[in-house]
Amino acid sequence: MEGCVAPVTDDVFVEGTRHAPRVAETSEGAQEMAPRPETDDAELRREVGAVLRMAEGPVVNANDIDIERRDDETMIINMGPQHPSTHGVLRLMLELDGETVLRTKPVIGYLHTGMEKTAEELTYVQGATNVTRMDYLSPLTNELVFSMATEALLDVEVPPRAVWIRMLMSELQRVSSHLMWMATNGMDLGSTSMMIYGFREREMVLTFFEKTTGLRMNHNYIRPGGVAADLPDGWEDDVEVICETVLARSFEYDELLTGQPIFRQRTEGIGNLSAEEALALSATGPILRSTGVPWDLRRTMPYLAYDELDFDIIVGTYGDNFDRYSIRLNEIRESIKMIRQIAARMPPGDYRIQDRKVTPPPRARIDESMEALIHHFKIFTEGFKVPEGEVYVAIESPRGELGCYLVSDGSSKPYRMHIRGPSFVNLQTVPVLLRGGLIADAVAIISSVDPVMGEVDR
């Protein structure tokens, strides 16, 4: 009959020839979580996060892991990648004993964009437009680390005003990113009010970014040699309004969430991580600081002019969801303190280096001088050549250590680029954080990690 579909059978015969059975293949291969009888003990311990190498060499004991549990007592379920609370296209394979999570396997790769390979076909001038799209909640820090790595290879020094503009924009970006996290974390825990408030305050920061860079996101503002343009007229007043408003409302967030009984029950003692485990898993950012380790590259390995600013490193004690929430809330306040210091001490001068090999001519000169027009054309078509060498530069993004490894072969394009994305590395903590918790807490724990999947699958 027309419109009917023949059933799929194991064996299909066509004119006397036997064809192989048609099977729907959906496995992720090695990434897939296999049932316990098909998983050896070593792999099982890895999946539950029990095999961690500490600094001194011992292996974490897995006494509490029942590897002899019968398979019929547990159930493997799929969470994501389209799940709204996985903060992007993250897939989790979960083995459950009732409502208790026994082991977790994050499956990534649903958002691959090939940005590191793409960088090899883009000039250093074009590079910032590529990297800015990785961590789309913190694009300016991506541009900053790429520009600093390029400048290290060029061996050039950025003018003081450009340095302080970069710090100003980076700290505003940190406020914006943490506000977004406060909003989405509130929604994940059932607070629709926090979702509205977080987006409302973030909008003020994005409006200032649009006024300064021309775009709300993916700016291409921080470039090798400085920044694309000077700060707009009246920027001091705009920044002060942002600082006053966000600081005052951060205490409203505190009142809304911190003492709320349901919020406390869903965060305190949930998703615990020890300092030893965090270090063994190479976690950085609020996840590492929540365990009590005061590691912040702005203080421990200062870059730009952070060593001239007065600010505190916020650390936790228990490494749980509540500590990670408290750290991000207080880091908003610390960033506002830094922004005010930067605004008060902003030096005059050039916003980019005046090196004709790296910097295009002023826009007004293009209409007046043929030489300026040719110079502009060559910079943006051929780019500038970078001396041979390799370099690794790391900065503190809102999610942790963001590193850029660049290799130059002397041409105008990178020979190799690799980004150390904190979201990618921090995902290693998820099996440890979820182990022994309830399925209802999985959403809250994933939210507390603050992963951005564009950076994971860069």
C-alpha positions in Angstrom: 0.0 0.0 0.0 1.1 3.5 -0.7 2.3 5.4 2.4 3.2 2.2 4.3 6.7 1.5 5.5 7.9 -2.1 5.4 9.2 -3.4 8.8 12.9 -3.7 9.3 13.9 -7.3 9.8 17.2 -8.9 10.7 17.5 -10.6 7.3 16.5 -9.0 4.0 16.5 -11.1 0.8 16.7 -9.4 -2.6 16.7 -11.6 -5.7 18.2 -14.5 -3.7 21.0 -12.4 -2.2 21.3 -12.2 1.5 22.2 -8.7 2.8 23.6 -7.8 6.3 21.0 -6.8 8.9 20.2 -3.1 9.1 21.0 -1.8 12.6 20.4 1.7 13.9 23.9 2.7 15.2 23.8 5.4 17.9 26.8 4.5 20.0 29.5 7.1 20.8 32.1 4.4 20.8 34.7 4.8 23.6 32.7 7.7 25.0 29.6 5.5 25.6 29.0 4.3 29.2 28.9 0.5 29.1 27.0 -1.7 31.6 29.0 -2.9 34.6 29.6 -6.5 33.4 31.2 -5.1 30.3 33.4 -2.6 32.1 36.7 -3.6 33.8 37.5 -2.5 37.3 40.1 0.1 36.2 37.7 1.8 33.8 34.9 1.6 36.4 37.0 3.4 39.0 38.0 6.0 36.4 34.4 6.7 35.5 33.4 7.3 39.1 36.4 9.6 39.6 38.2 7.4 42.1 41.6 7.1 40.3 43.2 10.5 40.8 46.9 11.1 40.9 47.9 13.4 43.8 50.9 15.6 43.8 52.9 13.1 45.9 52.0 10.1 43.8 49.4 8.0 45.8 46.1 6.9 44.3 42.8 7.8 45.9 41.3 4.8 47.6 38.1 3.5 46.1 36.8 1.7 49.2 33.3 3.1 48.9 32.9 1.9 45.3 31.0 -1.3 45.0 32.4 -2.7 41.7 30.7 -6.1 42.4 27.2 -4.6 42.3 25.0 -6.6 39.9 24.0 -4.9 36.7 20.2 -5.5 37.3 20.3 -3.3 40.3 21.3 -0.2 38.4 20.1 1.8 35.4 22.0 3.8 32.8 20.2 6.9 31.6 21.0 9.7 29.1 20.9 13.4 30.1 21.3 15.8 27.2 22.7 17.1 24.9 19.5 19.0 24.3 18.6 19.2 28.1 18.0 22.9 29.0 20.0 22.6 32.2 23.3 21.3 30.8 24.3 24.8 29.9 24.9 23.9 26.2 25.2 20.8 24.2 26.7 18.6 27.0 25.6 15.0 27.2 25.9 13.0 30.5 25.6 9.3 30.8 24.5 8.5 34.3 24.3 5.2 36.1 21.7 5.3 38.8 20.9 3.2 41.8 17.3 4.4 42.4 17.9 8.2 42.6 21.5 8.0 43.5 24.2 8.7 40.9 26.9 6.0 40.9 29.0 7.1 38.0 28.9 9.7 35.3 30.4 10.0 31.9 30.4 13.5 30.2 30.1 13.1 26.4 31.3 16.2 24.5 31.8 17.0 20.8 28.3 18.2 19.7 29.4 21.8 19.1 32.8 21.3 17.4 33.8 24.5 15.5 37.5 23.7 14.8 38.6 27.1 15.9 42.2 26.0 16.7 42.6 24.6 13.2 40.8 27.6 11.7 43.4 29.9 13.3 46.1 28.4 11.1 44.3 29.9 8.1 43.7 33.3 9.6 46.3 36.1 10.0 47.2 37.4 13.4 45.1 40.5 12.6 42.1 38.3 11.9 42.7 35.9 14.8 40.8 37.9 17.4 37.6 37.5 15.4 38.0 33.7 15.7 38.9 33.2 19.4 36.3 35.7 20.6 33.6 33.2 19.8 34.9 30.4 22.0 33.7 31.4 25.4 30.7 33.5 24.2 29.9 34.6 27.7 33.4 36.1 28.1 34.6 37.0 24.6 37.0 39.8 25.7 39.1 37.5 27.8 39.6 35.3 24.7 40.7 38.2 22.7 43.0 39.3 25.5 44.9 36.0 25.8 45.4 35.7 22.1 46.6 39.3 21.8 49.0 38.9 24.7 50.5 35.7 23.2 50.9 37.4 19.8 52.6 40.4 21.5 54.9 38.1 23.4 56.1 36.6 20.0 56.4 40.1 18.5 58.3 41.3 21.7 56.3 44.6 21.7 55.1 46.6 24.7 51.6 47.9 24.8 51.0 51.5 25.8 49.9 52.0 29.4 46.5 53.3 28.4 45.8 50.2 26.4 46.8 48.1 29.4 44.4 49.8 31.7 41.6 49.8 29.1 42.1 46.0 28.8 41.8 45.6 32.5 38.7 47.7 32.7 37.0 45.7 29.9 38.1 42.4 31.4 36.7 43.2 34.8 33.4 44.4 33.3 33.4 41.2 31.4 33.9 39.2 34.6 30.9 41.0 36.2 28.8 40.3 33.1 29.8 36.6 33.1 29.1 36.1 36.8 25.7 37.9 36.5 24.8 35.5 33.7 25.8 32.6 36.0 23.8 34.0 38.9 20.8 34.2 36.6 21.0 30.7 35.1 22.0 29.1 38.4 18.9 30.8 40.0 16.7 29.3 37.3 18.3 25.9 37.7 17.4 26.0 41.4 13.9 27.3 40.8 14.4 31.1 41.3 12.9 32.7 38.2 13.3 36.1 39.9 17.1 35.7 39.9 17.0 34.9 36.2 15.2 38.2 35.5 17.4 40.3 37.8 20.7 38.8 36.5 19.8 39.5 32.9 18.6 43.0 33.8 22.0 44.0 35.4 24.0 42.2 32.7 22.2 44.3 30.1 23.8 47.4 31.5 27.3 46.0 30.9 26.4 44.8 27.4 25.1 48.3 26.6 28.4 49.8 27.6 30.3 47.2 25.5 28.1 48.1 22.5 28.9 51.8 23.0 32.6 51.1 23.3 33.2 48.3 20.7 30.1 48.5 18.5 28.9 45.0 19.5 27.3 43.4 22.6 29.3 40.2 22.2 32.1 38.8 20.0 33.7 42.3 19.9 37.1 42.0 18.2 38.0 44.9 20.4 41.2 43.8 22.1 43.7 43.2 19.3 47.5 42.6 19.1 49.1 45.9 19.9 46.3 47.4 22.0 42.6 47.9 21.5 40.5 48.8 18.4 39.3 52.2 19.7 39.6 54.6 22.6 36.9 54.7 25.3 33.9 56.8 24.3 33.1 60.2 25.7 31.4 60.0 29.1 32.7 56.5 29.8 33.5 57.4 33.4 29.9 58.2 34.2 28.6 55.1 32.4 31.1 52.9 34.4 30.1 54.5 37.7 26.4 53.9 37.1 27.2 50.2 36.4 29.3 50.0 39.6 26.7 51.7 41.8 23.8 49.7 40.5 25.3 46.2 40.4 27.0 46.6 43.8 23.7 47.7 45.4 21.7 44.9 43.8 24.3 42.3 44.7 23.2 42.7 48.3 19.6 42.2 47.1 20.7 38.9 45.5 22.3 38.0 48.8 19.0 38.6 50.6 17.0 36.8 47.9 19.1 33.6 47.9 21.6 33.2 50.7 19.2 32.9 53.5 16.5 31.1 51.5 15.9 27.6 53.1 15.3 25.8 49.8 18.4 27.4 48.2 20.6 26.4 51.2 19.3 22.8 51.2 20.1 22.5 47.5 23.6 24.0 47.7 25.1 23.3 51.2 27.0 20.0 51.3 26.0 19.3 47.7 28.8 18.6 45.1 31.7 18.5 47.6 35.2 18.6 46.2 38.4 18.5 48.3 41.5 20.7 47.5 43.5 17.5 46.7 40.9 16.3 44.2 40.6 19.8 42.6 44.4 20.0 42.1 44.6 16.4 40.8 41.9 17.2 38.3 43.6 20.5 37.2 40.5 22.5 38.2 41.0 26.3 38.3 38.8 29.4 38.9 35.9 29.4 41.4 35.9 25.6 41.5 39.5 25.4 42.8 39.1 28.5 45.1 35.9 27.0 46.6 38.1 24.3 48.1 40.3 26.8 50.0 43.2 27.2 47.5 43.8 30.9 46.9 44.9 30.5 43.3 44.1 33.4 41.0 46.5 34.3 38.2 45.8 38.0 38.7 47.5 37.7 42.0 49.7 34.6 41.8 51.1 35.3 38.3 50.2 39.0 37.6 49.7 40.2 34.1 48.7 43.6 32.7 48.8 45.9 35.8 46.9 43.8 38.3 49.8 44.0 40.7 49.0 47.7 41.1 45.4 47.1 42.2 44.1 46.4 45.6 41.7 43.4 45.7 41.1 40.2 47.6 41.1 36.6 46.5 37.8 35.0 47.5 38.1 31.4 48.8 35.7 28.9 50.2 36.1 26.1 52.7 34.0 23.0 51.8 34.1 23.0 48.0 30.4 22.6 47.7 27.7 24.4 45.5 27.2 27.1 48.2 30.9 28.0 48.2 31.0 28.3 44.5 27.9 30.5 44.6 29.4 32.7 47.3 32.7 33.1 45.5 31.1 34.3 42.3 28.8 36.7 44.2 31.7 38.2 46.1 33.9 38.3 43.0 31.4 40.6 41.4 32.0 43.0 44.3 35.7 42.6 44.1 35.6 43.4 40.3 33.6 46.5 41.0 36.2 47.6 43.5 38.9 47.1 40.8 36.9 48.8 38.1 36.6 51.9 40.3 40.4 51.9 40.9 41.1 51.5 37.2 38.7 54.3 36.3 40.4 56.6 38.8 43.9 55.8 37.5 43.3 55.5 33.8 46.4 57.1 32.1 46.3 59.3 29.0 48.1 58.5 25.8 47.8 56.1 22.9 45.3 53.2 23.0 47.5 51.1 20.7 51.2 50.9 19.7 52.4 53.3 17.0 54.3 50.6 15.1 53.5 50.8 11.4 54.3 47.1 10.9 51.5 46.1 13.4 49.1 49.1 13.6 47.0 50.3 10.7 46.9 54.1 10.0 44.2 56.3 11.5 41.0 56.2 9.6 41.1 59.9 8.7 44.5 59.5 7.0 43.2 56.9 4.5 41.2 59.6 2.7 44.2 61.9 2.6 47.2 59.7 1.7 47.7 57.0 -0.9 50.5 55.6 1.3 48.1 55.3 4.2 45.6 53.6 2.0 48.2 51.1 0.8 49.4 50.5 4.4 45.8 49.9 5.6 45.2 47.5 2.7 48.3 45.4 3.3 47.7 45.1 7.1 44.2 43.8 6.6 44.9 41.5 3.6 48.4 40.2 4.2 48.7 40.8 7.9 52.1 41.3 9.7 54.8 38.7 10.0 55.6 37.3 13.4 59.1 36.1 14.3 59.6 32.3 14.7 59.0 30.9 18.1 56.5 29.5 20.5 54.9 30.9 23.6 52.2 30.1 26.3 50.3 32.9 28.0 47.7 32.4 30.7 45.1 34.7 32.2 42.3 34.4 34.7 39.0 34.2 32.9 35.7 34.0 34.9 35.9 30.2 34.7 39.6 29.7 35.5 42.9 29.6 33.7 42.6 30.5 30.1 45.8 29.8 28.2 46.9 30.3 24.6 49.8 28.4 23.1 51.0 29.9 19.9 53.7 28.6 17.5 55.0 30.9 14.7 56.9 29.9 11.7 57.8 33.4 10.7 54.7 34.0 8.5 51.7 36.1 9.0 49.6 33.2 10.2 50.1 31.0 13.3 51.7 27.6 12.5 49.7 26.1 15.5 47.4 27.5 18.1 46.0 25.7 21.1 43.7 27.1 23.8 43.6 25.8 27.3 39.9 26.2 27.9 39.0 26.2 31.7 35.5 24.9 30.9 37.0 21.8 29.1 39.4 21.0 32.0 36.8 21.8 34.7 34.4 19.2 33.2 36.7 16.5 34.6 35.3 17.4 38.1 31.7 16.4 37.1 32.0 12.7 37.8 33.6 13.4 41.2 31.0 16.0 42.1 28.0 13.9 41.1 29.2 10.7 42.7 26.9 9.6 45.5 24.5 12.5 45.0 20.9 12.5 43.9 19.7 12.8 40.3 17.8 16.0 41.5 21.1 17.5 42.5 22.8 16.9 39.1 21.4 20.0 37.5 22.5 22.2 40.5 26.0 20.7 40.4 26.5 21.1 36.6 25.3 24.7 37.0 27.9 25.3 39.7 30.7 24.2 37.4 29.6 27.0 34.9 30.7 25.2 31.7 30.5 27.0 28.4 30.4 24.4 25.7 31.7 26.7 22.9 34.9 26.7 24.8 34.8 22.9 25.5 34.3 22.0 21.8 36.4 24.9 20.4 
